[in-house]
């Protein structure tokens, strides 16, 4: 399984998380205060969530959220709980969101932003 799909991660992904943290930390405070990180779920994450493998499904999201919390950066999660209830969240051929999945994530992001 890919390192980002495991809470224990991998050395490669640990370096990527460190790189993300350093890059976000180095942002100008004016930018950081307006930044919102939105996680977009991949199909494999939705499938893992449906199977009940929550730790693996949420591993990437949890690590990015930890970084955002540490740096006081606004964070909106992937909505895996909502996406996993859809019959099809992603197109099989190209892996992009279906229109309904786009609507679910878009509405949730709009609610998040309007609550700021």
Secondary structure, 3 states (H helix, E strand, C coil): CCHHHCCCCCHHHHHHHHHHHHHHHCCCHHHHCCCEEECCCCHHHHHHHHCCCHHHHCHHHHHHHHHHHHHCCEEECCCHHHHCCCCCCECCCCCCECHHHHHHHHHHHHHHHHCC
